[in-house]
């Protein structure tokens, strides 16, 4: 299976999610993200999720008051 075919399959799966399923998936993703240790990260890149594509809400990961990553990463420190 090619990368293009996989993208099509998973885009369809995302588009078929109900709002409740999408919210649950975002919550589960946040729980998994909070369980990771981030002492080695200096810079973190993310993306702006496209709601129409039902992409995971990455803002939850960075805006969570319980997010462990905020203890280690300050986006202003990123230099390219």
WOURNOR-V419235 format. One line per field, one symbol per residue. psi: psi as a letter, one per 30 degrees, with the letter a starting at -180 (. if undefined). burial: 1 if it has 9 or more other C-alpha atoms within 8 Angstrom, else 0. A space follows every 50 residues. Layout:
BEGIN
psi: ???
burial: ???
END
This chain:
BEGIN
psi: kleeeeeeefeeeeffkleeeeeeeeeeeeeeeffkkhffkekkkaljkj efghlkjfeeeffkfgjfffffkjfffkk.
burial: 00000100001001001000010011000100110000000110000010 000110010111000011100111000100
END
